[in-house]
Amino acid sequence: MLIYLQTIETDEEKSKFEEIYRTYRGLMYHVAFERMHHEQDAEDAVHHVFMKIAENIKIIEPVSPRTKQLVVTMVNNHVTDVFRSRGRHPTTAFDDESLSHLSTNTPEGEDLLAECILKLPEQQRMVIWLKYVYGYNLHEIAKLLGISLSWAQKIDQRAKKKLEALYREGGGTF
């Protein structure tokens, strides 16, 4: 809390900030964590909002229902901004290990489609997995795999054609 208090000038404003901090910190963290599902990201969001509150403490009311609404709105807006800055998908390292579970045999009880997907060549399987399971578009897939957009489109086209053939061979119908 010392960092925040250094940006505040008067003792009265420092006291008001301390009261807001003690009253709403838990709520703000809860709101951020519910949306982000990551402890450190939620802590960062709360810290960012408290910095904004400290900078604008002169115009913020003391603890009240309006203040509660303000801090919750500020947290929600910051989380939305974080998600927008990251793009549609959370940032994550992409490596062979993250798709290693795709090369394993299908456990008993899995459906025909899953079995067919596992029979695809590795690159086709990755494109299908990224596009239809994780929701990436072909531009993003091309970037993740380090290939051109036209090649990603071709792989997607071939993968769907091969997947359809494998599915029909396995007894599946559309």
Helices and strands as residue ranges (DSSP letters): H 2-6, H 11-36, H 39-55, G 57-59, H 65-86, G 96-103, H 112-119, H 122-128, I 129-133, H 138-145, H 149-169
